[in-house]
């Protein structure tokens, strides 16, 4: 069910084509908030090319992202928040084989 809610959230982020990466913040029980766009600019080697609906996109493994974040507690709440306000919670046990990716055609997916 958690994976389904993450996929629904990511489909809601589909937007118009653009030359710039749309903002996607990682917020919650962290010592500092992260922006995936900034992470991509600073550490592009963390991202890989994946194919989604016949479209190539740059993506990061969601569980790897969660493991890299400066969480404050062992049990924590970490959320993805898009520029249009949609949010979804990331939980480690539900993220196996889940990627967070971006393309001009689909936005965040």
C-alpha positions as CSV (number, residue, x, y, z in Angstrom):
1,X,0.0,0.0,0.0
2,X,2.9,2.4,0.8
3,X,4.5,1.7,-2.6
4,X,1.1,2.4,-4.3
5,X,0.8,5.7,-2.5
6,X,4.3,6.7,-3.5
7,X,3.6,5.9,-7.1
8,X,0.3,7.8,-7.0
9,X,2.1,10.8,-5.6
10,X,4.8,10.7,-8.2
11,X,2.3,10.5,-11.0
12,X,0.6,13.6,-9.6
13,X,3.9,15.5,-10.1
14,X,3.8,15.1,-13.9
15,X,4.0,18.6,-15.3
16,X,4.6,20.6,-18.4
17,X,7.9,20.2,-20.3
18,X,10.6,22.5,-19.1
19,X,14.3,23.1,-19.4
20,X,14.8,23.2,-15.7
21,X,14.4,20.4,-13.1
22,X,11.3,21.1,-11.0
23,X,11.9,21.4,-7.3
24,X,11.5,18.3,-5.1
25,X,12.3,18.8,-1.5
26,X,13.1,16.2,1.1
27,X,11.9,17.3,4.5
28,X,11.0,16.0,7.9
29,X,13.0,14.6,10.8
30,X,16.3,15.7,9.3
31,X,19.1,18.0,10.6
32,X,18.6,20.0,7.3
33,X,16.2,19.8,4.4
34,X,17.4,18.6,1.0
35,X,16.4,19.5,-2.5
36,X,16.9,16.6,-4.9
37,X,17.6,19.1,-7.7
38,X,20.6,20.4,-5.7
39,X,21.7,16.9,-5.0
40,X,21.6,16.1,-8.7
41,X,23.7,19.2,-9.5
42,X,26.3,18.5,-6.8
43,X,26.5,14.7,-7.0
44,X,25.3,13.5,-10.4
45,X,27.0,10.2,-10.0
46,X,24.3,9.2,-7.5
47,X,21.8,9.2,-10.3
48,X,21.5,6.7,-13.0
49,X,19.5,6.5,-16.3
50,X,16.4,4.5,-16.1
51,X,13.6,3.9,-18.7
52,X,10.0,4.7,-17.6
53,X,7.2,4.5,-20.1
54,X,9.7,4.4,-23.0
55,X,11.3,7.6,-21.8
56,X,14.8,7.8,-20.4
57,X,15.2,9.8,-17.2
58,X,17.7,10.5,-14.5
59,X,16.8,8.7,-11.3
60,X,18.0,8.0,-7.8
61,X,17.3,4.8,-5.8
62,X,14.8,5.9,-3.1
63,X,16.3,3.6,-0.4
64,X,19.8,4.9,-1.1
65,X,18.5,8.5,-0.9
66,X,16.9,7.7,2.5
67,X,20.1,6.1,3.8
68,X,22.1,9.2,2.8
69,X,19.9,11.7,4.6
70,X,20.9,13.2,8.0
71,X,18.0,11.7,10.0
72,X,17.6,12.9,13.6
73,X,16.0,9.7,15.0
74,X,16.1,5.9,14.4
75,X,12.3,6.1,13.8
76,X,11.8,9.1,11.6
77,X,9.4,10.7,9.1
78,X,10.9,11.9,5.8
79,X,8.7,13.4,3.1
80,X,9.0,14.4,-0.5
81,X,7.4,17.8,-1.2
82,X,6.9,19.0,-4.8
83,X,6.7,22.6,-5.9
84,X,2.9,22.3,-6.1
85,X,2.6,21.2,-2.5
86,X,1.9,17.4,-2.9
87,X,3.7,15.4,-0.3
88,X,4.4,11.7,0.4
89,X,6.2,9.9,3.2
90,X,9.3,7.8,2.5
91,X,9.7,4.7,4.6
92,X,12.7,2.4,4.2
93,X,10.8,-0.9,4.2
94,X,8.6,0.1,1.3
95,X,11.2,1.4,-1.0
96,X,12.9,-1.7,-2.5
97,X,13.3,-1.3,-6.2
98,X,11.7,2.2,-6.1
99,X,13.3,5.1,-7.9
100,X,12.7,8.8,-7.9
101,X,13.3,10.2,-11.4
102,X,12.8,13.2,-13.5
103,X,12.2,13.8,-17.2
104,X,10.8,16.8,-19.2
105,X,8.0,14.6,-20.4
106,X,6.8,13.3,-17.1
107,X,8.3,15.7,-14.5
108,X,9.0,13.7,-11.3
109,X,8.0,10.1,-11.6
